[in-house]
Amino acid sequence: MNTKLPIYTFLFLVLFCLSVSIGCKPASKSGTKPAKLEEIEETNISWILRRENNIENIDFIFGDSKYVIVDENWFVEKVLFGFEQFLFDNGIQNYSLRNDCDDFARAFSFYCRVKYRELGYMKSSPAVGDFYYKWSDGDPNSLLNNGHAINVGIFFNSAGEKVVRFIEPQKPNKLYDISFIDEEIRRYYVEHVGF
């Protein structure tokens, strides 16, 4: 029996499979990675929100020491517009007493983490968090019982500057600038921000 034939056949198959697997890897799609991204420390997040955006009385809750900032165009295209499908896939079709604003805000923060893990960031989280505040009745010393939860994030704008944006996770169709939060609410009624 000729033993060289099976060895050559085996080697041929190994080389063939390697060449096919190397040559047939899916090409990286253009635009799947953010145009700009950067890791920052948790203290920089609080500094940006407090000093640059006039959000003064905040209790911050940080779960991680480092966060990732990406360009807002990538975020809108690759993350924001997929959230409603994510909810639907997990049995949450609409706002209800069982799934109200804080549930949507927490779900959106979690969803962002899932999308960022796809980029390979296992130790850093996205610079997107939950933003809780109450409505005022005009008197800064009193609060009404109703509050609201949305999301806040830090992104790079088209000029490469770090900007704060807000997301209404019940209708996640755009990013809002700081004017989305009333100045009085920013100064007196923000309860806490969790990243």
Secondary structure, 3 states (H helix, E strand, C coil): CCCHHHHHHHHHHHHHHHHHHHHCCCCCCCCCCCCCEEEEEHHHHHHHHHHCCCCCCCEEECCCCEEEEEEHHHHHHHCHHHHHHHHHHCCCCCCCCCCCHHHHHHHHHHHHHHHHHCCCCCCCEECEEEEEEEEECCCCCCEEEEEEEEEEEEEECCCCCEEEEEECCCCCCCCECHHHCCHHHHHHHEEEEEC
